[in-house]
Amino acid sequence: MATTAVATTQKSELFQATHNYSTTISLASTTGTSGQFTLTVSSVAGICVGMAASGTNVAAGAIVASIDSQTQVTVSKAHTGTVSTTVTFTADSFKLLLIKSGPTRTFDGTQTNVGTPGTGSPTATNVGTDEASGTGYTSGGLALTNSGPVSTNPTTSAAVSFSNTIQWTGATVSTTAAVIYNTSVKQGASANGITANASGSAINRVASVHDFGGTQSVTAGTLTLTAPTQDGTTGLIRIN
C-alpha cells in the first residue's frame, strides 16, 4: 500500500529553500570576536544560508544568515566568547522510517508530514501507528547522512542520496515501504497545517516515499536498505 514518489509538498517547498541536502562542512581555524556575529573562514565554498553553525563559543542554535565574502559569513546569534576553533556547518537533518506490513493508509506523494511517528491515527500529516515496530527498530527510524546533490545525465537532472549504511541489526520487523523526512524546523511556527513543538517533531516534512514491492521481513537478523546509484535515472530523490 505505497507508491514510490517525491512528496508533492516538497516540490513546492524546494522553491522556498525549505530543504537543504548539502554535506556537512568543518572548517579549522575559524575565528570570530566575542559578542559579534561574523565568522572568518578559510573558504565559503559549500556553505549555504540557513546552515546550522556549531563550535566552541558559537551560540547554540546559530545559523548562517548571510555570506558576506569569500572568507566571511554572518550568523544569526552573537558569539558567546572568542571563536578560534573548528566550526561545523550542517544542512538539514533527514531520517528514514519504515511503514509496517498492511498499513491502513496508502503512502504516496500526498503524504505531507510524518507528524509524531508511532503515535495517533494515520493521516496525510501523521504516519502514526502505520509505522513499523519490532525488535531492533526504534520509532522515528534512522538518521541519514547527506551526501549532497549532484548534477546527472550529465547535466539535465539532479539527484540526492545519503552516504551512511541504512540498516537495522538484530532486528525482527516487517515492512512494506520507507518514508524519508526532514526533521529540521525551517518555516517558522507551522508547515502544511501542522504546528511545530519545541523539537519540531510535529512538523517532520516528508521528502519522499519508497515502496518495497511487497512485505520485507527479517527475524533476529539484519535488515539493510541498499540505496540506488545517485543519478537522474535511479537516484533516491531526483529532479529530471
Secondary structure, 3 states (H helix, E strand, C coil): CECCEECHHHHHHHHHCCCCCCCCEEEEEEEECCCCCEEECCCCCCCCCCCEEECCCCCCCCEEEEEEECCEEEECCCCCCCEEEEEEEECCCEEEEEEECCCCCCECCCCCECCCCCCCCCECCECHHHECCCECCCCCCEECCECCCEEECCCCEEEECECCCEEEEEEEEEEEEEEEEECCCCCCCEECCEECCCCCCCCCEEEEEEEEEEEEEEEEEEEEECCCCCCCCCCCEEEC
